[in-house]
Amino acid sequence: MPAFRSRHLCSVAAALVLTIAVPATAANAANAADSAAALREVLFVGNNWDGTADVIKSSGDFAKVGRLNVIPDKDARMAEINADPIKWIYFMAIRNGVGEGHDQFVDDMYSTPDGKSVVVSRPSFADVVSIDLATGSINWRFPVSGYRSDHMAVSPDGTRVAVSASTANTVHVLDINTGKQLGSFATGDKPHENIFTKDGKYIWNMAIGDVNTSLDDPAWDWTKGDRHITVVDATTYKQVKIIDMRDRLDAFGLTDFSDAVRPAVFSPDESKLYFQVSFFNGFLEYDVATDKITRMKTLPKNPATSEDRTTWVNDSRHHGISMNPAGTKLCVAGTMDDYATVVDRTTLQEGPLVTASKPYWATVSGDGKDCIVSESGADQVTAIDFATGQKVTSVAVGDHPQRVRLGHVQSDWTGPSTG
C-alpha cells in the first residue's frame, strides 16, 4: 500500500475515533449526572420486631415513600436455626433477652451509593444482607462470627460497611456492593456502636459489655465485662488506640458510673465526642486531644420512671444522641424517661422535654433542620426542630422502630415490585 494512502487511512481512522470518543465522553458525563439526579434522599426506619423498614421523606413532612421486607428469606433462616441446637439456643436467648420477648429482625441499615440496594444487619439471624430495592430479593448474605449482628457504620465514600458481631467480640468490614469481607478486628465485650471518622481513616467501636444481667447495682459493675473504645486504622484494620472510659470517669469523679459507652456523636471538627453510658440520664463530653472527660450533662428524670435499674431495657436510661450540622445543638433520646430534648452545646441547657414513648435513637433530617427520634413504644418517628426544640410532626411506622438512617433510593421508588 502506498505510504500516502496508509497515512490517509490512518488520519481518517483517527478522525473517526475522535468523532466517536468525544460524544461518548459527554454521554458518560450526562449519564452520571442523570444517575445522580435520579436519586432521592430518604430516611430508612428499621422496624426491629416485624422485620420491615419503612422509607420516609428525609425532610419536610416526612411522608411515607414505601416499605421493604428485610426478611424475605425467613423460612430458610428458620430452617437452619431449627436444625442447629446451638443456633436455636442463641436465637431464643435473643428473643427472651435483648428482644424483650420478640425476635430482632433488623438493627441497622445503609443504602448503597447508587440507591439500588440497602444493607441490613439482622441480629436474630446473625447476619448482614444486601436487599435489592427494586425486587426485594437478596443480593448477598454475610453470616457474622458468633450468633448475633448489631450496629453498623458506613464509610464516608459509601463503599464499606462495618458491623458488630456482638457475641464474637469482633467487627467485620465488608464491601457494600459484594458482601466480601475486607477485614476485621477484635473489640471489647459485646461490640455495639461503630463510627467512621469523616476522613474515612479510622473506625471507633464502643463495646458495652453484658447488658442483659440483673447485676445492675454499681457495686456489681465489674461483672459486666471488658468495656472500652477500640480505634482502628480503617485501611489495615490494625488497632491504633484503646480508650477505657473507666479511668477517665474516675478522674472526673464519677467512680460509680458505668463505663459502657452507648450511642455517641462527634462534633463537626471531631475534637469532642459526646456519649451516653449505661444507667445515666444524660451524657458526657470527651476531649479527644487531651484524652479527658471535660463536661457532664445530667438531664431531668421522669418521676414516673422506676428507679429499679433491672427494669431499664438493656441497661439503658438514655439511648440515642445526635448533633445538628452546625454543631451547636445536641438532640438526646431519653429512652426510659419517655422524652426527647434538644440541648444547647455551649451552655448544655436543655430545651422543652418533648414527650416520646421509649425513644430509642436520634438522628438528623436530610436538610439538617430537625432531630428525628424513633419512638419504639409508639411505633412512630418524631421530628423535633433543632432551632426551637419543639415537636414538628410524627409519622407512624412498623413494630418497634429503632435505628433511623439517611440514605437514597431511585427517584421513582415506592417499594419493591415483588417480595
C-alpha positions in Angstrom: 0.0 0.0 0.0 1.5 3.4 -0.9 2.6 5.5 2.0 0.3 8.4 1.3 -2.7 6.0 1.2 -1.6 4.5 4.5 -1.3 7.9 6.1 -4.6 9.0 4.7 -6.4 5.9 6.1 -4.8 6.4 9.5 -6.0 10.0 9.5 -9.5 9.0 8.6 -9.4 6.3 11.4 -8.1 8.9 13.9 -10.9 11.3 13.0 -13.5 8.6 13.4 -12.1 7.7 16.8 -12.3 11.3 17.9 -15.7 11.7 16.4 -16.9 8.7 18.4 -14.9 9.3 21.6 -16.0 12.9 22.3 -19.7 12.3 22.3 -19.2 9.1 24.3 -17.3 11.0 27.0 -20.1 13.6 27.0 -22.7 10.9 27.1 -21.0 9.2 30.1 -20.9 12.5 32.0 -24.5 13.1 31.1 -25.4 9.6 32.3 -23.6 10.1 35.6 -25.4 13.4 36.1 -28.7 11.7 35.2 -28.0 8.9 37.6 -27.3 11.4 40.5 -30.4 13.3 39.6 -32.4 10.1 39.6 -31.6 9.5 43.3 -33.9 10.6 46.1 -32.7 11.2 49.7 -34.8 9.3 52.3 -34.8 8.1 55.8 -34.8 4.3 56.4 -36.6 3.3 59.6 -35.8 -0.2 60.8 -38.8 -1.9 62.5 -36.9 -4.4 64.6 -39.7 -6.6 65.7 -41.7 -7.1 62.5 -38.7 -7.3 60.1 -39.5 -4.3 57.9 -38.0 -1.0 57.0 -40.2 2.0 56.4 -38.8 4.5 53.9 -39.9 8.1 54.5 -39.0 11.5 53.1 -35.8 12.9 54.6 -37.3 16.3 55.5 -40.4 18.4 55.2 -43.5 16.4 56.1 -41.6 13.1 56.4 -44.3 11.3 54.4 -44.0 7.7 53.7 -42.4 6.7 50.4 -42.5 2.9 50.7 -41.9 -0.2 52.8 -39.4 -3.1 52.5 -39.5 -6.6 53.8 -36.0 -7.2 55.2 -36.5 -10.9 56.0 -37.7 -12.3 52.6 -35.7 -15.5 53.4 -37.2 -16.0 56.8 -38.3 -19.6 56.1 -34.8 -20.6 55.0 -33.1 -19.0 58.0 -35.6 -20.5 60.5 -35.0 -23.9 59.0 -31.2 -23.5 59.6 -31.8 -22.3 63.1 -34.2 -25.2 64.0 -31.7 -27.7 62.6 -28.8 -26.5 64.8 -29.3 -26.8 68.6 -26.7 -24.1 69.4 -28.1 -21.6 66.9 -31.6 -22.3 68.3 -30.4 -21.6 71.9 -28.9 -18.3 70.9 -32.0 -17.4 68.8 -34.2 -18.0 71.8 -31.8 -16.1 74.1 -32.0 -13.1 71.8 -35.8 -13.3 71.8 -36.1 -13.6 75.5 -33.3 -11.2 76.4 -32.4 -8.1 74.3 -35.6 -8.7 72.2 -37.9 -8.3 75.2 -39.9 -11.4 74.1 -39.6 -10.5 70.4 -37.3 -11.6 67.5 -34.8 -8.9 66.4 -35.0 -8.9 62.6 -33.4 -5.5 61.8 -30.9 -3.5 63.8 -29.2 -1.2 61.3 -29.3 -0.4 57.6 -27.5 1.7 54.9 -28.2 2.2 51.3 -25.6 1.7 48.6 -24.4 4.9 46.8 -26.4 4.1 43.7 -29.6 3.9 45.7 -30.3 0.4 44.3 -29.8 -1.7 47.4 -30.0 -1.5 51.2 -27.6 -3.4 53.5 -29.2 -4.6 56.7 -27.9 -6.2 59.9 -30.3 -8.8 61.3 -29.5 -9.7 65.0 -31.7 -12.8 65.3 -30.3 -14.3 62.1 -26.7 -13.3 62.9 -26.0 -11.9 59.5 -25.9 -8.9 57.2 -27.8 -8.9 53.9 -28.0 -6.7 50.8 -31.5 -6.3 49.5 -32.4 -5.2 46.0 -34.7 -2.3 46.4 -36.4 -2.9 43.1 -37.3 -6.5 43.6 -37.0 -7.1 47.3 -34.7 -10.1 46.7 -31.4 -10.7 48.5 -28.2 -9.8 46.6 -25.7 -11.3 49.1 -25.6 -12.5 52.7 -22.8 -12.5 55.1 -23.1 -14.6 58.3 -21.2 -12.8 61.1 -18.9 -14.6 63.6 -20.8 -15.9 66.6 -24.6 -15.7 66.9 -25.7 -12.0 66.7 -25.1 -9.0 64.5 -25.7 -5.4 65.8 -24.9 -1.8 65.0 -23.2 -0.9 61.7 -21.4 2.1 60.2 -20.8 3.1 56.6 -17.6 4.7 55.3 -17.8 8.3 54.1 -17.5 7.2 50.5 -20.2 4.6 50.9 -18.2 1.7 49.8 -17.6 -0.2 53.1 -19.8 -1.2 55.9 -18.6 -2.2 59.4 -20.8 -4.4 61.5 -20.5 -5.5 65.1 -20.7 -9.3 65.8 -21.7 -8.9 69.4 -21.2 -12.4 70.7 -17.8 -12.8 69.0 -16.3 -9.5 70.1 -15.5 -8.8 66.5 -16.2 -6.1 63.9 -16.4 -7.2 60.3 -15.7 -4.7 57.5 -17.5 -5.6 54.2 -17.5 -4.4 50.7 -21.0 -2.8 50.5 -21.6 -4.0 46.9 -20.4 -7.6 47.1 -20.5 -8.5 50.8 -16.9 -9.7 50.7 -15.0 -9.2 53.9 -12.2 -6.7 53.6 -11.0 -7.1 57.1 -12.0 -7.5 60.8 -10.8 -6.5 64.2 -11.1 -7.6 67.8 -13.1 -5.4 70.3 -14.1 -5.5 74.0 -17.1 -7.5 75.2 -20.2 -7.0 73.1 -19.2 -4.5 70.4 -22.0 -2.0 69.8 -21.7 1.4 68.1 -19.3 1.9 65.2 -18.3 5.3 63.8 -16.1 6.1 60.8 -14.2 9.4 61.1 -15.2 11.8 58.4 -11.9 11.4 56.5 -12.5 7.7 56.5 -9.2 6.9 58.1 -10.4 5.4 61.4 -13.2 3.4 62.9 -14.2 3.8 66.5 -16.0 0.9 68.1 -17.7 1.0 71.5 -18.1 -2.2 73.5 -20.9 -2.2 76.0 -20.4 -5.5 77.9 -23.2 -7.7 79.3 -26.3 -5.6 79.4 -28.8 -8.4 80.0 -27.8 -9.5 83.5 -29.6 -8.3 86.6 -26.4 -7.3 88.4 -27.1 -3.6 87.8 -26.0 -2.1 91.1 -22.8 -0.1 90.8 -21.1 -2.5 93.2 -21.5 -5.2 90.6 -20.4 -3.2 87.7 -17.2 -5.2 87.3 -19.3 -8.2 86.3 -20.4 -6.5 83.1 -17.2 -7.4 81.2 -14.4 -5.6 79.3 -15.9 -2.4 78.0 -13.7 0.0 76.0 -13.5 2.0 72.8 -11.3 0.4 70.1 -9.9 2.8 67.5 -8.5 1.1 64.4 -6.9 2.1 61.1 -9.8 1.8 58.5 -7.4 0.6 55.8 -5.3 -2.0 57.7 -7.9 -2.7 60.5 -5.0 -2.7 62.9 -5.6 -1.3 66.4 -4.5 2.3 66.9 -5.7 3.1 70.4 -7.8 1.7 73.2 -9.8 4.2 75.3 -11.1 2.8 78.6 -13.5 5.3 80.0 -13.2 3.8 83.5 -10.0 5.7 84.1 -11.4 8.9 82.6 -14.7 8.6 84.6 -12.8 8.0 87.8 -10.6 11.1 87.1 -13.7 13.2 86.7 -15.1 12.0 90.0 -17.6 9.5 88.6 -16.4 6.4 90.2 -19.9 4.8 90.4 -20.7 5.4 86.7 -20.8 2.6 84.2 -18.1 2.8 81.6 -20.3 1.2 78.9 -20.3 3.8 76.2 -23.6 3.7 74.3 -24.6 5.9 71.4 -22.1 8.7 70.7 -21.6 11.5 68.3 -18.5 13.6 67.3 -18.5 17.4 67.0 -18.1 18.6 63.3 -14.4 19.0 63.8 -14.1 15.7 65.7 -12.4 17.4 68.6 -15.1 16.4 71.0 -17.1 13.2 71.5 -20.4 13.3 73.2 -21.6 9.9 74.6 -24.1 8.2 76.8 -23.3 5.5 79.3 -25.5 2.7 80.8 -27.9 3.8 83.6 -27.3 7.5 83.2 -29.9 10.1 82.3 -27.6 12.5 80.5 -24.3 12.5 78.5 -20.7 13.3 78.8 -18.2 15.4 76.7 -14.8 13.9 75.9 -11.9 15.9 74.6 -10.1 13.8 72.0 -6.8 15.7 72.1 -6.4 15.8 75.9 -8.0 12.3 76.3 -10.2 13.6 79.2 -13.8 13.9 80.1 -14.4 17.7 80.2 -18.1 18.2 80.9 -21.2 16.2 82.1 -24.8 17.0 81.5 -27.5 15.5 83.7 -30.9 15.6 82.2 -34.3 15.5 84.1 -35.7 12.3 85.4 -39.3 11.4 84.7 -41.0 10.9 88.1 -42.9 8.0 86.6 -39.8 6.1 85.7 -38.9 3.3 88.2 -35.6 3.7 90.0 -35.2 -0.1 89.8 -32.3 -0.5 87.3 -33.3 -4.0 86.4 -36.5 -2.6 84.8 -34.5 -0.5 82.3 -34.2 -2.0 78.9 -30.7 -3.5 78.3 -29.2 -1.2 80.9 -30.3 1.9 79.0 -31.5 5.0 80.7 -31.0 7.3 77.7 -30.1 5.8 74.4 -29.8 8.0 71.3 -27.8 11.2 70.6 -27.3 13.3 67.5 -25.9 16.8 66.6 -27.1 19.3 64.1 -24.7 20.0 61.1 -23.6 23.4 62.6 -22.5 21.6 65.8 -24.5 24.0 68.0 -27.2 21.7 69.2 -27.4 18.1 70.5 -30.5 16.0 70.5 -31.0 13.3 73.2 -33.4 10.4 73.3 -34.4 9.9 77.0 -35.4 6.3 76.5 -36.6 5.2 79.9 -37.8 8.7 80.8 -40.1 8.9 77.8 -39.0 12.2 76.3 -36.5 13.7 73.8 -34.9 17.1 74.1 -32.6 19.5 72.2 -29.6 20.7 74.2 -27.5 23.8 73.5 -23.9 22.6 73.1 -22.3 25.7 74.5 -24.4 26.1 77.7 -25.6 22.5 77.9 -29.1 23.9 78.7 -31.9 21.6 77.6 -35.0 22.8 75.7 -38.5 21.6 76.1 -39.0 17.9 77.0 -40.9 16.5 74.1 -43.0 13.6 75.2 -42.0 10.4 73.4 -42.7 6.7 74.1 -39.4 4.8 74.7 -37.4 6.8 72.2 -34.6 4.5 71.1 -32.5 6.5 68.6 -31.8 10.1 67.4 -30.5 11.2 64.0 -30.7 14.3 61.8 -33.0 15.1 58.9 -31.7 15.5 55.4 -31.9 19.3 55.5 -30.3 19.4 58.9 -33.2 21.3 60.5 -34.7 18.6 62.6 -33.8 15.8 65.0 -35.5 12.5 64.2 -36.2 10.1 67.1 -37.6 6.7 66.9 -40.4 6.1 69.4 -40.2 2.3 69.8 -43.0 2.3 72.3 -45.5 4.1 70.0 -44.4 2.7 66.6 -43.7 6.1 65.1 -40.8 8.5 64.4 -41.0 12.1 65.6 -39.3 15.2 64.2 -38.1 17.9 66.6 -36.9 21.3 65.4 -33.3 21.9 66.4 -33.9 25.7 66.5 -36.9 25.7 68.8 -36.8 22.3 70.5 -40.5 21.9 69.6 -42.1 18.9 68.0 -42.7 19.2 64.3 -44.6 16.0 63.4 -44.9 12.3 64.0 -45.2 9.6 61.3 -46.5 6.1 62.0 -44.1 3.2 61.1 -43.9 -0.5 61.9 -43.4 -2.5 65.1 -40.7 -1.3 67.4 -38.7 1.2 65.3 -35.1 1.5 66.4 -32.3 2.7 64.0 -33.0 5.5 61.6 -30.5 6.2 58.8 -30.3 8.7 55.9 -30.0 7.0 52.6 -31.0 7.1 48.9 -33.4 5.3 46.6 -34.2 5.7 43.0 -36.4 8.8 42.5 -39.4 6.8 41.3 -39.1 4.1 44.0 -42.2 3.4 46.1 -41.4 -0.2 47.1 -40.3 -3.5 45.6 -42.1 -4.8 42.6 -42.0 -8.3 44.2 -41.2 -9.8 47.6 
